[in-house]
Amino acid sequence: MNESSHFPANPFGDWDGSPAAARALQQTLAAQLRLQDDFPPPRLIAGVDVGFEEGGSITRAAAVLLDADTLELVGSSLARIPTNMPYVPGLLSFRELPAVLQALAELPAVPDLIFSDGHGIAHPRRLGIAAHLGVVTGLPTIGVAKKLLTGEHDELDLQRGARVALRDKKTGEVIGCVLRSKDKVRPLIISPGNRVSIATAPELVMRYVTRYRLPEPTRLADRLASRREEKAAARRLGGTAG
């Protein structure tokens, strides 16, 4: 088990649990983000994703650790904890981050770079879950989201690797990019979380895209978090996954 202090048990300080205080904390933490490349060549990369059980009352976070050169699986973990707040748009990290941090802490080593299912700075207050994760751990992070949360962009070409800037609708500020990871598939929303630049984030994502739409770190984490493997095994045995 990884006992690193990178992964705090309480990532929210003295937050009182209210949405208003959460939004204020997001603005404070967003000001602490570093959006310049500040990491050595990664040796170990991680992916994290979150699902829910028992009608949403249990948060299930998955983390995988991969060799950055071979994409060989080095370790994986699952954390299940009681869900601490209902779904509130724009406050996803306050619902999911405690389980994510527990799953990361149970990996065999601290990753050099984390890919998170969700947004980095492509967020109304510039603090999606990947950015929140980056600022509380101090580690380099990238948000790999399947859907747009905020911003606007030009039309995207259909070929693999095509990308266009994602901009804030009011200010025109670039907050990430829209990336076609495979020919003619739905694009991904890529934005840095912490210690990674807007320009480098999609390059790193494409480095780890293989046969699938998602890069390997978040693809494998998604399989664990969504329980696809358990459900498939249960179907083969004629039962159900609990």
Residue frames relative to the residue before (quaternion, step in Angstrom):
aa qw qx qy qz dx dy dz
M 1.0000 0.0000 0.0000 0.0000 0.00 0.00 0.00
N 0.4112 -0.7062 0.5290 0.2289 3.56 -1.03 0.83
E 0.1666 -0.8239 0.5384 0.0597 3.58 -0.50 1.19
S 0.2975 0.8029 -0.4833 0.1825 3.60 1.24 0.28
S 0.4642 -0.6720 0.5093 0.2713 3.54 -1.15 0.73
H 0.3936 0.7155 -0.4853 0.3125 3.60 1.24 0.14
F 0.7726 0.3675 -0.1597 0.4925 3.57 1.05 -0.74
P 0.1621 -0.8427 0.5067 0.0831 3.61 0.20 1.26
A 0.5231 -0.6356 0.4713 0.3167 3.56 -1.10 0.71
N 0.7730 0.2049 -0.1169 0.5890 3.58 1.12 -0.67
P 0.1136 -0.8406 0.5267 0.0563 3.61 -0.13 1.22
F 0.6850 0.5342 -0.2604 0.4215 3.59 1.26 -0.15
G 0.4524 -0.7023 0.4548 0.3086 3.59 1.21 0.17
D 0.7648 -0.3266 0.2644 0.4883 3.58 -0.91 -0.96
W 0.1619 0.8089 -0.5416 0.1619 3.59 1.12 0.66
D 0.3672 -0.7763 0.4793 0.1812 3.58 -0.83 1.02
G 0.6144 -0.5897 0.3376 0.4010 3.59 1.26 0.11
S 0.5974 0.5863 -0.3666 0.4062 3.59 1.21 -0.17
P 0.5850 -0.5814 0.4277 0.3699 3.60 -1.13 0.56
A 0.6345 0.5401 -0.3450 0.4320 3.61 0.94 -0.77
A 0.6799 0.4687 -0.2894 0.4840 3.58 0.93 -0.86
A 0.6058 0.5497 -0.3535 0.4537 3.58 1.10 -0.64
R 0.6587 0.5007 -0.3135 0.4659 3.58 0.93 -0.84
A 0.6401 0.5112 -0.3283 0.4703 3.59 1.00 -0.77
L 0.6471 0.5089 -0.3171 0.4709 3.59 1.01 -0.81
Q 0.6001 0.5570 -0.3616 0.4459 3.60 1.02 -0.69
Q 0.6712 0.4963 -0.3069 0.4571 3.58 0.87 -0.89
T 0.6387 0.5219 -0.3220 0.4647 3.58 1.03 -0.78
L 0.7051 0.4644 -0.2692 0.4633 3.58 0.85 -0.98
A 0.6145 0.5641 -0.3562 0.4211 3.59 1.01 -0.74
A 0.6286 0.5441 -0.3328 0.4451 3.59 1.09 -0.65
Q 0.6677 0.5079 -0.2932 0.4586 3.60 1.25 -0.35
L 0.4914 0.6798 -0.4270 0.3377 3.59 1.25 -0.18
R 0.2210 -0.7315 0.6287 0.1440 3.53 -1.24 0.62
L 0.1160 -0.8288 0.5472 0.0151 3.57 -0.54 1.17
Q 0.5038 0.5613 -0.4717 0.4567 3.53 0.98 0.97
D 0.5720 -0.5830 0.4406 0.3725 3.58 -1.15 0.58
D 0.1341 0.7836 -0.5829 0.1680 3.53 -0.59 1.19
F 0.5605 0.5579 -0.4210 0.4443 3.56 0.50 1.21
P 0.4682 -0.6490 0.5087 0.3175 3.60 -1.11 0.57
P 0.6776 -0.4206 0.3510 0.4907 3.61 -1.19 0.08
P 0.3992 -0.7589 0.4495 0.2505 3.62 -0.51 1.11
R 0.2579 -0.7420 0.6024 0.1418 3.53 -1.12 0.83
L 0.7801 0.1343 -0.0519 0.6088 3.54 1.08 -0.83
I 0.0705 -0.7895 0.6092 0.0241 3.57 -0.89 0.94
A 0.2087 -0.7801 0.5802 0.1058 3.54 -1.12 0.67
G 0.1523 -0.7399 0.6428 0.1270 3.50 -1.35 0.41
V 0.0679 -0.7960 0.6007 0.0316 3.58 -1.03 0.76
D 0.0542 0.7636 -0.6409 0.0571 3.52 -1.18 0.73
V 0.2598 -0.7797 0.5605 0.1022 3.55 -1.23 0.53
G 0.0203 -0.7502 0.6603 0.0267 3.53 -1.20 0.72
F 0.3464 -0.7346 0.5447 0.2092 3.57 -1.28 0.00
E 0.1949 -0.7649 0.6071 0.0914 3.52 -1.23 0.64
E 0.8376 0.2387 -0.1524 0.4672 3.52 -1.37 0.25
G 0.7290 -0.4612 0.2376 0.4466 3.52 0.78 1.11
G 0.7030 -0.4624 0.2575 0.4750 3.56 1.19 0.52
S 0.5319 0.6555 -0.4105 0.3449 3.61 1.20 -0.10
I 0.7331 0.2981 -0.1982 0.5783 3.59 1.26 -0.35
T 0.2481 -0.7468 0.6022 0.1349 3.55 -0.89 1.01
R 0.1261 -0.7968 0.5908 0.0147 3.54 -0.79 1.12
A 0.0375 -0.8152 0.5776 -0.0193 3.60 -0.41 1.23
A 0.1623 -0.7753 0.6058 0.0741 3.52 -1.02 0.88
A 0.0338 -0.7720 0.6345 0.0165 3.55 -1.12 0.75
V 0.0816 -0.7765 0.6234 0.0416 3.56 -1.02 0.82
L 0.1993 -0.7597 0.6107 0.1008 3.55 -1.15 0.70
L 0.0577 -0.8228 0.5645 -0.0315 3.56 -0.69 1.15
D 0.4984 -0.5758 0.5459 0.3493 3.52 -1.29 0.46
A 0.4410 -0.7422 0.4393 0.2483 3.59 -0.63 1.11
D 0.6880 0.4767 -0.2907 0.4636 3.61 1.12 -0.49
T 0.7976 0.2993 -0.1389 0.5049 3.58 0.90 -0.93
L 0.3156 -0.7527 0.4903 0.3056 3.59 1.27 -0.49
E 0.3264 0.7257 -0.5235 0.3046 3.57 1.16 0.56
L 0.4692 -0.6759 0.4924 0.2839 3.57 -0.99 0.86
V 0.2161 -0.7893 0.5675 0.0905 3.57 -0.72 1.13
G 0.7777 -0.1885 0.1428 0.5824 3.58 1.07 -0.70
S 0.0773 -0.7770 0.6216 0.0619 3.55 -1.29 0.32
S 0.0516 -0.7967 0.6017 0.0242 3.55 -1.22 0.43
L 0.1799 -0.7429 0.6342 0.1163 3.52 -1.31 0.47
A 0.0812 -0.7768 0.6231 0.0409 3.56 -0.99 0.86
R 0.0765 -0.7784 0.6227 0.0229 3.54 -0.93 0.95
I 0.1148 0.7880 -0.5961 0.1028 3.57 -0.69 1.08
P 0.6106 -0.5363 0.4068 0.4171 3.61 -1.15 0.37
T 0.4720 -0.6683 0.4977 0.2879 3.58 -0.95 0.87
N 0.3064 -0.8244 0.4576 0.1305 3.56 -0.65 1.14
M 0.8017 0.0746 -0.0637 0.5896 3.60 1.23 -0.14
P 0.5501 -0.6000 0.4511 0.3659 3.61 -1.15 0.44
Y 0.6314 -0.5085 0.4111 0.4168 3.54 -1.30 0.17
V 0.0350 0.7579 -0.6491 0.0555 3.56 -0.87 1.06
P 0.4673 -0.6890 0.4639 0.3029 3.63 -0.60 1.04
G 0.8083 0.2536 -0.2100 0.4881 3.55 -0.92 0.98
L 0.7291 0.3761 -0.2292 0.5239 3.59 1.27 -0.17
L 0.1818 0.8403 -0.4951 0.1254 3.56 1.17 0.58
S 0.6488 0.5468 -0.3422 0.4037 3.59 0.91 -0.82
F 0.6298 0.5367 -0.3484 0.4403 3.60 1.07 -0.61
R 0.6558 0.4899 -0.2943 0.4933 3.57 1.23 -0.44
E 0.8071 0.3499 -0.1353 0.4560 3.56 0.94 -0.94
L 0.5892 0.6564 -0.3673 0.2950 3.59 1.03 -0.74
P 0.6249 0.5435 -0.3876 0.4049 3.67 0.83 -0.69
A 0.6751 0.4748 -0.3009 0.4777 3.60 0.94 -0.80
V 0.6201 0.5443 -0.3400 0.4512 3.59 1.02 -0.77
L 0.6701 0.4950 -0.3033 0.4625 3.58 0.89 -0.89
Q 0.6344 0.5156 -0.3361 0.4676 3.59 1.01 -0.73
A 0.6547 0.5062 -0.3192 0.4618 3.60 0.93 -0.84
L 0.6569 0.5034 -0.3145 0.4648 3.61 0.93 -0.82
A 0.6505 0.5297 -0.3167 0.4427 3.58 0.99 -0.81
E 0.6901 0.4765 -0.2735 0.4709 3.59 1.18 -0.50
L 0.4680 0.6408 -0.4635 0.3943 3.59 1.24 0.13
P 0.5922 -0.6212 0.3770 0.3482 3.62 -1.11 0.52
A 0.7974 0.0849 -0.0575 0.5946 3.62 1.20 -0.28
V 0.5397 -0.5963 0.4790 0.3518 3.55 -1.28 0.36
P 0.3808 -0.7354 0.5030 0.2471 3.64 -0.72 0.95
D 0.4829 -0.6488 0.5084 0.2957 3.53 -1.26 0.48
L 0.7839 0.0623 0.0063 0.6178 3.57 1.23 -0.52
I 0.1513 -0.7989 0.5795 0.0551 3.58 -0.92 0.95
F 0.1808 -0.7376 0.6431 0.0984 3.54 -1.02 0.94
S 0.1092 -0.8171 0.5657 0.0200 3.57 -0.66 1.12
D 0.4180 -0.6499 0.5674 0.2845 3.54 -1.04 0.81
G 0.6444 0.4524 -0.3558 0.5035 3.57 -0.38 1.24
H 0.6432 -0.5650 0.3835 0.3464 3.53 -1.33 0.00
G 0.3631 -0.6645 0.6024 0.2525 3.50 -1.35 0.44
I 0.8222 -0.0912 0.0906 0.5545 3.58 -0.32 -1.24
A 0.5134 0.6159 -0.4371 0.4075 3.63 1.25 0.05
H 0.4292 0.6649 -0.4175 0.4465 3.49 0.79 1.23
P 0.6234 -0.5799 0.3511 0.3896 3.65 -0.96 0.68
R 0.7798 0.2377 -0.1425 0.5614 3.59 1.06 -0.66
R 0.5327 -0.6815 0.3651 0.3444 3.57 1.30 0.54
L 0.6856 0.4339 -0.3107 0.4951 3.59 1.08 0.59
G 0.0186 0.7728 -0.6277 0.0923 3.52 0.24 1.34
I 0.7502 -0.4230 0.2451 0.4452 3.56 -1.27 0.12
A 0.6380 0.5220 -0.3482 0.4463 3.62 0.99 -0.69
A 0.6571 0.4889 -0.3079 0.4842 3.59 1.04 -0.75
H 0.6348 0.5195 -0.3275 0.4689 3.59 0.97 -0.84
L 0.6438 0.5179 -0.3129 0.4684 3.57 0.96 -0.89
G 0.6727 0.5145 -0.3026 0.4373 3.56 0.93 -0.87
V 0.7073 0.4666 -0.2875 0.4465 3.56 0.85 -0.89
V 0.7028 0.4515 -0.3009 0.4601 3.65 0.96 -0.66
T 0.7105 0.4125 -0.2684 0.5030 3.62 1.17 -0.45
G 0.3783 -0.7218 0.4859 0.3159 3.55 1.16 -0.61
L 0.5665 0.6228 -0.3690 0.3937 3.60 1.29 0.04
P 0.5674 -0.5729 0.4536 0.3796 3.59 -1.20 0.41
T 0.0174 0.8123 -0.5794 0.0643 3.59 -0.84 0.99
I 0.1252 -0.7615 0.6327 0.0639 3.53 -1.28 0.59
G 0.3134 -0.7362 0.5708 0.1839 3.56 -1.04 0.82
V 0.0616 -0.7715 0.6333 -0.0067 3.55 -0.89 1.05
A 0.0263 0.8416 -0.5345 0.0734 3.57 0.00 1.29
K 0.4342 -0.7101 0.5009 0.2374 3.54 -1.14 0.70
K 0.7846 0.2209 -0.1102 0.5688 3.60 1.20 -0.45
L 0.5286 -0.6265 0.4796 0.3132 3.54 -1.22 0.58
L 0.2239 -0.7688 0.5866 0.1213 3.57 -0.98 0.89
T 0.7912 -0.0876 0.1022 0.5965 3.56 0.95 -0.89
G 0.6684 0.5168 -0.3646 0.3915 3.56 -1.24 0.37
E 0.2568 -0.7408 0.6011 0.1548 3.52 -1.39 0.07
H 0.0631 -0.8072 0.5868 0.0017 3.56 -1.19 0.50
D 0.5675 -0.5782 0.4680 0.3530 3.53 -1.31 0.35
E 0.6748 -0.4709 0.3720 0.4296 3.54 -1.32 0.17
L 0.3029 -0.7719 0.5445 0.1259 3.54 -1.04 0.89
D 0.4731 -0.6579 0.5064 0.2949 3.57 -0.98 0.86
L 0.5588 -0.6690 0.4044 0.2767 3.56 -1.22 0.56
Q 0.6218 0.5883 -0.3555 0.3753 3.61 1.14 -0.34
R 0.6687 -0.4985 0.3938 0.3863 3.53 -1.31 0.53
G 0.8043 0.2880 -0.2258 0.4682 3.55 -0.98 0.90
A 0.4877 0.6558 -0.4456 0.3655 3.60 1.23 -0.17
R 0.0547 0.8013 -0.5930 0.0577 3.57 -1.00 0.77
V 0.0746 -0.7561 0.6475 0.0590 3.53 -1.26 0.54
A 0.5822 -0.5960 0.4251 0.3537 3.55 -1.17 0.58
L 0.2625 -0.7018 0.6393 0.1729 3.52 -1.22 0.69
R 0.0717 -0.8316 0.5504 -0.0184 3.56 -0.68 1.13
D 0.5440 -0.5781 0.4978 0.3493 3.52 -1.23 0.57
K 0.5016 -0.6958 0.4262 0.2875 3.58 -0.79 1.01
K 0.7202 0.4473 -0.2533 0.4659 3.59 1.02 -0.72
T 0.8079 0.3158 -0.1389 0.4777 3.56 0.78 -1.01
G 0.4118 -0.7064 0.4784 0.3202 3.58 1.14 -0.53
E 0.4031 0.7215 -0.4678 0.3133 3.59 1.29 0.05
V 0.4002 -0.6883 0.5472 0.2583 3.58 -1.00 0.83
I 0.0685 -0.8276 0.5568 -0.0185 3.57 -0.68 1.14
G 0.7927 -0.1177 0.0609 0.5950 3.57 1.26 0.24
C 0.3576 -0.7113 0.5393 0.2745 3.54 -1.16 -0.56
V 0.3599 -0.6647 0.6035 0.2539 3.50 -1.37 0.32
L 0.0969 -0.8433 0.5265 -0.0479 3.55 -0.54 1.26
R 0.2492 -0.7322 0.6149 0.1537 3.56 -0.96 0.94
S 0.2003 -0.8380 0.4980 0.0979 3.58 -0.17 1.24
K 0.7679 0.1134 -0.0790 0.6255 3.59 1.27 -0.43
D 0.6425 -0.5271 0.3740 0.4118 3.58 -1.13 0.53
K 0.8919 0.0244 -0.0324 0.4504 3.54 -1.03 0.96
V 0.5165 0.5962 -0.4605 0.4071 3.63 1.11 0.47
R 0.6524 -0.4905 0.3890 0.4271 3.55 -1.28 0.29
P 0.4559 -0.7177 0.4476 0.2769 3.61 -0.82 0.89
L 0.4065 -0.6633 0.5737 0.2563 3.50 -1.40 0.27
I 0.3375 -0.6944 0.5948 0.2239 3.55 -1.26 0.52
I 0.0644 -0.8243 0.5618 -0.0269 3.56 -0.43 1.25
S 0.1586 0.7703 -0.6089 0.1036 3.56 -0.90 0.93
P 0.5212 -0.6382 0.4548 0.3380 3.58 -1.05 0.68
G 0.3359 -0.7053 0.5810 0.2284 3.50 -1.25 0.52
N 0.7584 -0.2323 0.2163 0.5692 3.56 0.63 -1.14
R 0.8579 0.1381 -0.1237 0.4792 3.56 -1.16 0.78
V 0.6493 0.4034 -0.3274 0.5555 3.58 1.23 0.56
S 0.4040 -0.7254 0.5011 0.2437 3.59 -0.96 0.81
I 0.6489 -0.5067 0.3989 0.4038 3.55 -1.29 0.36
A 0.6758 0.5021 -0.3009 0.4480 3.61 0.98 -0.79
T 0.7120 0.4738 -0.2623 0.4470 3.58 0.97 -0.84
A 0.5544 0.6535 -0.3966 0.3291 3.61 1.03 -0.69
P 0.7192 0.4163 -0.2957 0.4711 3.68 0.71 -0.86
E 0.5808 0.5688 -0.3806 0.4408 3.60 1.12 -0.54
L 0.6697 0.4862 -0.2933 0.4787 3.57 0.97 -0.84
V 0.6195 0.5321 -0.3501 0.4589 3.58 1.00 -0.73
M 0.6966 0.4708 -0.2859 0.4597 3.59 0.82 -0.96
R 0.5627 0.5970 -0.3936 0.4148 3.60 1.11 -0.53
Y 0.7893 0.3230 -0.1502 0.5001 3.57 1.04 -0.77
V 0.4531 0.6218 -0.4866 0.4139 3.59 1.21 0.48
T 0.1311 -0.7911 0.5943 0.0611 3.59 -0.81 1.00
R 0.8349 -0.0879 0.1008 0.5339 3.61 -0.42 -1.21
Y 0.7236 0.4779 -0.2107 0.4513 3.55 1.20 -0.49
R 0.6705 -0.4955 0.3739 0.4064 3.54 -1.34 0.20
L 0.7436 0.3816 -0.2074 0.5083 3.57 0.94 -0.91
P 0.5154 -0.5894 0.4990 0.3715 3.60 -1.14 0.48
E 0.6740 -0.5598 0.2999 0.3774 3.56 -1.06 0.75
P 0.6466 0.5255 -0.3778 0.4037 3.68 0.79 -0.73
T 0.7433 0.3745 -0.2493 0.4950 3.62 0.79 -0.87
R 0.5720 0.5754 -0.3974 0.4287 3.61 1.10 -0.45
L 0.6992 0.4557 -0.2762 0.4765 3.57 0.86 -0.94
A 0.6302 0.5157 -0.3389 0.4712 3.58 1.04 -0.70
D 0.6216 0.5476 -0.3308 0.4520 3.57 1.04 -0.78
R 0.6362 0.5310 -0.3336 0.4495 3.60 0.97 -0.80
L 0.6775 0.4757 -0.2898 0.4804 3.57 0.99 -0.80
A 0.6991 0.4915 -0.2852 0.4339 3.55 0.82 -0.99
S 0.7222 0.4300 -0.2462 0.4826 3.59 1.04 -0.75
R 0.3945 -0.7527 0.4431 0.2855 3.58 1.35 -0.09
R 0.2330 0.8032 -0.5220 0.1676 3.60 1.10 0.55
E 0.6719 0.5029 -0.3164 0.4422 3.58 0.90 -0.89
E 0.6412 0.5198 -0.3264 0.4607 3.59 0.99 -0.81
K 0.6793 0.4971 -0.2940 0.4528 3.55 0.91 -0.94
A 0.6423 0.5163 -0.3274 0.4623 3.57 1.01 -0.78
A 0.6456 0.5099 -0.3207 0.4695 3.57 1.00 -0.81
A 0.6471 0.5206 -0.3230 0.4538 3.57 0.98 -0.82
R 0.6425 0.5188 -0.3296 0.4576 3.58 0.99 -0.80
R 0.6467 0.5213 -0.3296 0.4487 3.57 0.99 -0.80
L 0.7115 0.4317 -0.2412 0.4992 3.55 1.15 -0.68
G 0.5232 -0.6734 0.3890 0.3485 3.54 1.31 -0.01
G 0.6226 0.5275 -0.3407 0.4670 3.56 1.26 0.37
T 0.4587 -0.6398 0.5174 0.3356 3.54 -1.21 -0.56
A 0.4653 -0.6471 0.5212 0.3051 3.54 -1.21 0.53
G 0.3736 -0.7631 0.4828 0.2120 3.56 -0.74 1.02
